[in-house]
Amino acid sequence: MVHRPRATLSRVMDDLGSTLLEVVAGRVDPATGVGGVVFHDPLDPPDLAERALVLGVGLAGAEEIASVIREIGKADAAGLVVRVPVETSRAVRDAVRDTGVVLFGLTRGASWAQVATLLRSLLAVDDLGGGDDGETLAGAAAGDLFALAGAVSELLGGPVTIEDLNSRVLAFSADQGRADEPRKETVLGRQVPERYTRELERRGVFRALYGSDQPVYVTGLAGVDLPRVAVRIRAGDEVLGSIWAAVTGPLSREREQAFIDSAKLVALHILRQRAGADVERRLRAELVATLLEGGPSATEAAGRLGLAAGSSCVLALTVREHGDASRLEAELQRIRGAFALHLAAVHPRSAAALVGGVVYGVIPLAANDAAADRRAVAVAREFLGRIRDHDAVVIGIGRIAQDASELPRSRADADRALRVLRHGQVPSQVARSEDVWAASILLELGDLLAAERQEPSGPVARLAAYDVRHRGVLVETLRAWLDAFGDVRRAAAALHVHPNTFRYRLRRIGEVGGIDLEDPEARFAAMLELRLSPRTQRYREPSWFSV
């Protein structure tokens, strides 16, 4: 059987045309591919992937629409989507004719986020369905749930949705225009409204549905015009979800059996899609790891990720508290998915993967200047603002790389910044490498001392040993004085002692530690020695004190 077209404007209209989109101007060429979905931003124009479908949020006037069509037409965009009603002047029609960009109208009631999710789900079939190798299941490309939903709809004569165990819509048939308003609301939101799931639970529908392979016929739902018939999707002992059809009455015995058989095929497709997603995720992680490691294979990896040309930078993300290793892995996988989606919305050629306990993101940037640096920081902060339980998440940002060959250095910078953030050396959750350069150097110097098993042996070590023997506070006094830039009154107030008492302690610091506080080099050495050890650390008393 010939494969159903994928990742084309024709495919988009087949699946969404009766529900969400209509052609306002231009002609949909069945051979026109779609290379990605991006939002139009007049203040920060995105880099468009080849044959991109552009979502024109807020575009209304004919002159503005015509201008955007010509602008994206220069980047070889496939289409522009604007909210209906659309003002189609001669300028708009001329722009469509000259550029070949198709103008689509988006129905009222559908949010732009919903549309973006639906479109990206359709385009993702290319990656997960094995379109190049010709693998099919029952005539539909493996993993293509939308194609299968359409086939089941033809068998039953009613609009179909395929849903997971949480009543989220995984796919739907293209004939939802024949359904009632609750079904249209479900498709637009990609989720069965909570008021219906509560009623289904109260009536025991889910218990009956998931307890048997036989279809369940449902009538009398409040506000629902058409009856529903549903069957569970099961693979072995695992229930994967269900298929729901809006029908005019009970199914005949033949259609009921066809419905049961369809559920078995859908189970195979879901398993294939799950496997494809796992393979895709592992492959992408390997490509990102290869790119960030550098070497002979990095150029090929950059090409496959679409990051071979132009400047970009690396963002490194993890959580401060590790806790249980398995929970950490699950949490990082959740964050990786959200981070990848966030970066994809910012730039279609971005990449994200979990590598060695760190989620790395590579994001193309328009230029290597202060504006690009600020853009990377803004992307990181926007992500933290959108995820739940983000207080423990930290993001390090590397320097801007001119091309893919410089990304390993950007990754090293991001790792250094991330380490400073994880150790709580700075109060922020986002930092560029240059912002925490000194703190990262101190951490690396501390690593060197630990590796060589060097113990403190300068003036601060002598003061610490004295404090241990005499229950003193000379180290604390020195730190307060240095932090106050030599202001005795301010330092004394910080320790809640009289300034004369503080001055006496300073004299004792000079006597015990052998440090000249008037010497700037001695002060710097003391500050360095203090910074190389945690504030709560007690220096170990030298062995000769225990004699």
N, C-alpha and C positions, 0 to 999 in steps of 0.2 A: 504494500500500500504506500502511496506517496505521502511523505511527511507533511504535516500541517505547517504552513509558513511560521517562522519564528522571528522575533526581534525586528519586525517590520511595521510600518504604519498601518498596513492592511490588517495585520494581526491585532494591533491595538484597537482598531475600529471594530473588528469582529467580536472582540471580547468586551469592550467597554462602550461601543457606539450606541447601543439602545438604552444604556443606563446613565452614562456620564457625559459622553462627548458627541458633538456633531460637527460636521465639516461646514465652515462658514464661507471660506474662499479657498480656491485651489483644487487640485485633483490629487487623490491618494493613489500613488503608483504602487502596485503590489510589490515591486522589487525594491522600494525605498526602505533601507534598513534604519534602525534606531540605535544610535551608539551610546545613549545615556539620557538621564533626566536631570535637568538643572533648573534652579530658580533664577529668574532675571532680577538683578539688583542694579538699579541705575547709579547708585553711589559706589558700588564695588563690583563692576561687571565681572562675571565669572569667566574662566577659561573653558570654552565649550569643547566637549568631545566631538569627534566627527559624527555628523548626522544626529546631533542632539535634539531632544524634544524639550523646548523651553517653556516653563510655566510662568506666564506673565502676571504675577500677583499685582493687583492694583492698576493694571493697564485698562484704560477706558476710552479715552478720546481717539477718534480716527487718526488724527495727525500723529499722536504719540504711538499708536499701534503701527502705523506705516513706518515710522522712524525705527522702531525696534525690529521690525521685519527686515528692513534693509541692513541694519546693524548685524543681526545674527545670520543673515544670508551671506555676509562676507566670510563667516566662519563655517559655511556649509551646513547650517542647521537644517533639520528635517521639518520641524513644525513649531508653531507658537500656539499656546493654549491661553485663552482669555475668558473671563467670566461673561456669560450671556446676560442681557442682550448686547450684541456687538454692533457698533456703528461701522458699517462698511461703505466708506466713501470711495470715490474713484482713485484717490491716492493709495488707499489700502489695496484695492484690486490690482493697481499697477505694480505695487511693491511685491505682491504675491506672484504676479506674472513674471516680473523681472528676476526674482530670486529663486523661484521654485519652492519657497517655504509655504507649507500648508497652514492655514489659519483655522484653528479649532475653537469651538465654543464649549465652555464647561457649564453644566446645568447648575442651577441655583440649589442650595442645600448641601452640596458636597464641599467639604473643606479641602484646602490645598494640600494639607498634610495627608489626608486620605488618598487624594489623587496620586500624589507622589509615591505613596506606599504601594498602591495598586499597580502603577506603571512599572515600578522597579521590580515588583513580584513577577510581572509578565516578562520583563527583560531577563530576569534571573534564570528563567527556564532554559535559556541558551547555555548557561554555565552548568546547570545541574542536570539537564536532560540528555546530555550526550548527543547533541545534534550532529556532530561531525562524524561520529562512528556509525550512525544509522541504527542504533539500538532502539527497539520498540517493544512495547508490551501491549498486546491485543490491538495493534495497529496505531497506537498513539506513542509518540516519543516518550521514552522512559522518564518518569518524573514530571511529566506535563499534566498536572491535575486540572488545569483549565480545559484542555482538550478533552479529558475524560469526563469532566462535568458536562460539557456540551454533548458528548455521546450518550451519557445517561439521560440527559434531558430529552434527547430524541427518542429514546426507548420508552420513557414514561409519559411523554407528551406534556411536561410541565417544567418550570424553572427549577434548577437544582443548585444547592450549595453543599460543599464538602467542608466539614467543621472538625476541629480538634476537641479534646475532652473538656476544654474550657469554653466551648462554644465560640471560639474564634474562627472566622471564615478563612479557610486555606485556599479555596478556589470556588468559582461559580460559573454557571452557564451564561451564555450571552443573551438569553431571552428573558431577562428579569423584568422587562417592560410589561409582560403578561401577568406578573405577580401583583400582590397587594402592597399597600404602603409599608406595613411592618417588614416585609421581605426587602423592599428597597432600602429601608432604614438600616437593616442588617448588613446589606451589601456595601452601602456607603461607609458604614462605620467599621466594616470588617469584624463585627462582633454582634452576637445576638443581644439585643437590649436586656438589661438586668430584669426589668419587670416581667419579661416572658420567661427567662430562665427560672425565676423564683416560682412562677406559676407551674411550670413544667415539673420542678422539683416537688412542689406541694402535691401535685396530682400523681406523683410516682411515675411519670413518663420516663425519666432517665433511668430509673431502676429497672423498668420493664425493657427499655431499649438496650441497655448494656448487659442484661441478663440472658438474652436470647439472640440467635441469628435471624429470627423471624422479624419482618417489618412491623412497626408500630404505627397505627393510624390514629391521628390526633385531630379532634374537632372541638369547637366551643371555646377556643382561646379568646380572651377579651380583646376586642379591637381587631381581630384577625378575620379577614373575609373568607379566605380559601382554606380548606382542610390541609393538613400536613401528613406526609407519610415519611417515616425515617427508618433507617436500618444501620446497625452498628458496623464499624470497620474493625476487623480483628485479624491479627497475624499471630498464629499460635495461641499462647495464653495471654498475649498483650492486646488490649483494646486500644486502638489508635484514634478513634473518633467516630464520626457518623456522617451519613448522607441524608440530606433533607430535601424533599420535593414538595412544591406547592401544587396541589392537584384539585380537580373538580369533584372527585368522589373516590371511593375505594378502588384499589387496583384489581384488575382481573388476575386470575391465577397465573397466566402466562407472564404478565408484566411484573407480578410479585416475584416470580422466580428469576426473571431477568434482573430485578432490583437486587436480589440476594447475590446473584452471580457477579453483578457489577461491584458490590462491596468487596468481594475477593480481589478483583482487579485493582480497585482503588488502594487496597492494602499493599499490593505489590508496588504500585507507583509511589506510595508514601515511603515505603522502605527504600526504594531506589532513590528517591529524592533525599532522604536522610543520609544514605550512604554517599550520594553525590556531594551533599553539603559538607560531610566530613572530609572527603577527599579534597574538595576545593579548599577547605580551610587549611588542611595540612600542606597542600601544595603552595598556597599563598604564604603560609608561615615560612616554608623553606625558601621561597623566593625572596621574602623580606630579609630573612637571616643571611642569605647569600649576598644580597645587596649591601647590607650593613657591615658584613665582614670584609668586603672588598676582595680583590684578587681577580684572576682571569675570568671567572664565571659571573662577576658582578655586572658586567656590561650586558650580558644576555638577560640576566634577571631584571635589570632596569628596563630593558626593552619589553619584556613580557608583562611587566607591571605598568608600562606606559610612562616611566619616569626617566627615560634616557636623556631627554633634552630639558633645558631650563633649570633655574635655580629652585632649591627646595631645602627643607630642614627636617630634622628628626625630633620627635617628641617621645619621651620615655615616661611611662606611667606605671605606678604600682601603689600598694597600700602600705601604710606605716606599720600597723599591727599585723603580724603574720598569723599567730594562733595555729590552729590545726592545719596541717599541710593540705589535706583533701578539701577542706572548706576554702582555703586560700585559692587553690586551683579553680574551684567552681566559681568563686567570686571574680577572679581575674578573667575567666572565660566570659562571664556575664558582662564585665566591664569592657572586654575586648569587642564584643558584639556591638555594644552601645557606642563605643569609641569609633569603630569602623563606620557605623551608620552616620555618626556626627561628621566625621571627616568627609565621607562621600557627599554629604549635603553641602559642605564647604567647597569641595573640588572633586570632580568626577575621577581624576587620575590619582587620588590619594590611595594609600595602602596602609593597612594595620594588621598586626599579627602578634601573638603571644610567643615570646622567645625567651627561654631561660628564666621564667618567673617575672618577666617585665613585658608590658604591652608597649610595643613600638609603633609609632605612626609616622609615616613619611608624607609630608604635604607640600605640593608645589607652591611656590610663592612668586609673585609678579616681578620682584626686583630685590637686589641685595642692598638694602638701605634700612634706615631707621623705621620707615613705614612697614617694611616686611617683617622686621622684628616685632613691632607692635601688633601686627596682624597675627603672628604665631601665638603671642601671649593672649590675645583676645580669643582666639580659637580654643585655647586650653581653658581659659576662665569660663567661656560660654558652656563648654562641656561640663565642667564641675557644677555649674548652676542648673544643669538640666537633669543630672542623675540623682537618685535618692541615696541617702547614707553616704554622702561624699566627703565627710569631714576627715576621714583617714586616707583619702586618695591624694597623691602628690604627683606632679608632672614636671619633669625637667626638660628644658628646651635647648637644643644644640645650636651652634652657629649656622648661618646660611651657607649652604653648599652651592657653588656655581654650577656643578654638574654632578652626575652620579658618582664619579670617582672620588669626590670629596665627602660623600655621605658617611663613610666610616669615621672620619674625624668629627663630623656633626654628632654621630651616635656616641662617640667617646665623651664629647662635651655634655650631651644630655645625660649620660650615665653619671658623670661627676656631679652635675646639678641635682640629679635625683638622689644621690647618696647623701648630699648635704641636707636635703629636705627630709629624707627618711630619718636622719639622726636628730632632727629637730633643731638644727643649728640656726635656722631662720624661721620666723613665725608664718611665712607665706606658704601656700600650697602649690604655687607655680613660681618657677624661677628659671631665668636664662643662665647659661654657664658663666657669662661675664658678671652677672649679679652676685654670684657666690664664689668667685674665683679664689679669694683669700681663704674662705672657709674650706674649700675643697683641697687647697694646698696643705692646710694644716692637718686635714684628715689623712692625706697621703703621707705626710711627714710622720704622723703618729703610727701609720702602718709600717713605715720603714724602721722606726725605733722598736716597734714590737717584734718585727721579723728578726732584727739583730739582737733582740733581748737586751736592749739598753735601758737602764733604769735612770731616773732623774738623779743628777749629781751636782746641780748648780746651787746657787743661793736659796732658791725656793725649796729645794730638797732639804737643805739644812734647817730652814725655818720649819718645814713640815715635821722633821724629826724632833725638833725642839717642842713643837706643839704636842706631839704624841707623848713625850716624856713628862711635860709640865702642864698638860691640859690647857695649852695656850691658844691664842687666836692671832698669831703673827701673820700667818698666810692670809687669813680673812682680812686682816687690817691692810696688808699690802695690796690685796686685790681692790679693796674699797678705795684706797688712795689713788691707785692707778686709774680706776674707773672714773674717779672724780677729777682727773687731770691735775692732781696735786692740791686740790681745794680741801684744806683740812676740815673746815667747818661743815662742808657738804658731806664729806666722807664720814666724819664723826656722827652726823645726824643719821646717816644711813645705817650705822651700827648702834645707834642709840647710846652713845657714850659722850662724855664731856670732851671738848676739843683739847684740853690739857692732857687728859688721859690718852687721847689719840696721839698727841705729839710724843708722849713718853714711849708709846708702843713703836712709833717710827724710829726713835733712837735705838730701841732694842732690836729692831729689824736690822739696822746697820751693824750693830755689835754682833748679833748672833749669826746673821746670814753673810756678813762680810760684803755687803752691797752698798755702793755709793749712790744714793738716790738723786744726787745732783748730776750724775753722769748719764747722758741720754742713751748711750750704748748699753749701760747696765740696766736702765729702765726697760729698754726694748727686749733685752735678754730675759728679764724677769717676766714681762708680759707674754713672751713666746712660751716660756716654760709653764706659765699658768694656763695658757690656751691649749697646750698639748695634753693636758690631763683634765678629765671631767671635774666639775666643781665639787662633787661629793666624794671624790677619791681621796683616800688617806694614803699618803706615801708610806711605804713600808720602812720600818725603822732599820737602819743598817745593822748588820750582825754584830759589829763591835760594841753597840749600845747594850746588848743583852748579856755581856760578860759579867 
